[in-house]
Amino acid sequence: MGVACFLFIYMYVSHELSYDQFHEKSDRIYRLAVKASIGDTKIQQTYTSAITFSRLLEEFPEIETGVKFLNFGRTPVIVDNKDFYEQNIFAVDSTFFSVFTNPLVYGDPSRVLAQPNTMVITRKIAMKYFGHTDVIGEVIQMEVSRTQGVMDFIITGVSEELPDNSHFHYDVLISSVTFPDILNRQGWTQNNFVSYILLKKGASAPELEAKLIEFNRKYMDMEDYDAWIAKGNFWHFFLQPIPSIHLTSDLNGEIEANGNETYVYIFAVISLFVLLIASINFMNLSTAKSSLRAKEVGLRKVVGSDRSRLIGQFLTESLFLTFISLMLGLLIVESLLPLYQNFIGKALHIHYFQDFRIIPGLILLGVVIGIVSGSYPAFVLSSF
């Protein structure tokens, strides 16, 4: 039971710590965020403006490319004159698949979002509306803007769904060039977008972040910036590494609810305590029953066995019992996994063969538990 509890918590902790690391360029992807104070108003948000994003790409050669999101939220969808609603719809730049790693089932990653009124949908959405995935050229109507009414969008790509351990998920991506009026807004504080940048290899995020202070002074639309700052106001951009967003970010405008780093580490400590308590219980039970084996130990010593061999025997017995416990623990985990997934709302798995560390890790776990829990009884029993 101790091993099973440890493995359940391990799956949860491992999943929480793995967010957004599936992106091939995750170590170079950063989200642009804002911390500001304007009078009595305090701001901490993910939203930035289109002009800020374009000026960043122009000003800083250390930025390789970037992509910005415009979240439409719950949106009416019309397919074959039937009305639906979809929640995860974003207008994004054509560079989306250059920044993020998500395979396309159909379509060219560099071209699927390059033209106005084009879209990429996920495999799930393709199956939902058409019953198959080869839907390039099909048309879906959406009312993404009240002023523009219902618009036709041509499907130019079909992608896989993003994994569970992503801090955002989409069902539909629309080309942002469909909305030039929003893209061309020049207001520095017209914050409609969530922006991500991809740094070039070797570029330093802290150095770029330091440059953003002067960048802000240069472009922020204000007559007397220094006087505004002197009143206690400020507007600071900062960069969030994408793998850290899920556990450390809690800003206005988060695309999805994030986790909590403190809770994750608390759970990790709890899992170790569960194993430690199980090992101590095993020690106590083995030591309490030691008197039943006193004659065995005495007889073995009489016929020539020394203490080191006895210690080896008892440690071997402990390891044997531990590996039986490990197998039973894995059986418990696999049996209860569907209930566990439903309970925490995450599709967790132990990837025995996909992750080369799992099998050696389980073996090492068994060896460590076996030696730790069997060492004290072995020394006690061998002393008779």
Disulfide bonds with the S-S distance in Angstrom:
none
